[in-house]
Amino acid sequence: MTQQQAIKVTKALADPTRFRILQTIADSKESCCGELARDFPVTQATVSQHLKILTEAGLVEVRREGQFNYYRMLREVFEDYQRTMAAAFPGVASLTS
């Protein structure tokens, strides 16, 4: 992952609502925008905007089925992000050590 891509992911995760949306998607196989909107105290349009940012950052991908969009987390991108952060800050002790 390039430094620019890592910065984009970091910015996407910096928003508390987006962070929680990604957690919710990660806990399930897929999540529909409408389902996510029911779980968060924001409008469906706001959830949709957050999902767009997460998609642009490469953290989720969308699958369209009829009029519904289903989102799933791209775990390999998140894992790559974690490795990139670990390499960027080699003097920081690993939390898993």
Secondary structure as the mmCIF struct_conf table of DSSP 4:
data_model
#
loop_
_struct_conf.conf_type_id
_struct_conf.id
_struct_conf.beg_label_comp_id
_struct_conf.beg_label_asym_id
_struct_conf.beg_label_seq_id
_struct_conf.end_label_comp_id
_struct_conf.end_label_asym_id
_struct_conf.end_label_seq_id
HELX_RH_AL_P HELX_RH_AL_P1 GLN A 3 ALA A 14
BEND BEND1 ASP A 15 ASP A 15
HELX_RH_AL_P HELX_RH_AL_P2 PRO A 16 ALA A 26
TURN_TY1_P TURN_TY1_P1 ASP A 27 ASP A 27
BEND BEND2 SER A 28 LYS A 29
STRN STRN1 SER A 31 CYS A 32
HELX_RH_AL_P HELX_RH_AL_P3 CYS A 33 ASP A 39
BEND BEND3 PHE A 40 VAL A 42
HELX_RH_AL_P HELX_RH_AL_P4 GLN A 44 GLU A 56
TURN_TY1_P TURN_TY1_P2 ALA A 57 GLY A 58
BEND BEND4 LEU A 59 LEU A 59
STRN STRN2 VAL A 60 GLU A 65
TURN_TY1_P TURN_TY1_P3 GLY A 66 GLN A 67
STRN STRN3 PHE A 68 MET A 73
HELX_RH_AL_P HELX_RH_AL_P5 ARG A 75 ALA A 88
TURN_TY1_P TURN_TY1_P4 PRO A 90 GLY A 91
BEND BEND5 VAL A 92 VAL A 92
HELX_LH_PP_P HELX_LH_PP_P1 ALA A 93 SER A 94
TURN_TY1_P TURN_TY1_P5 LEU A 95 THR A 96
#
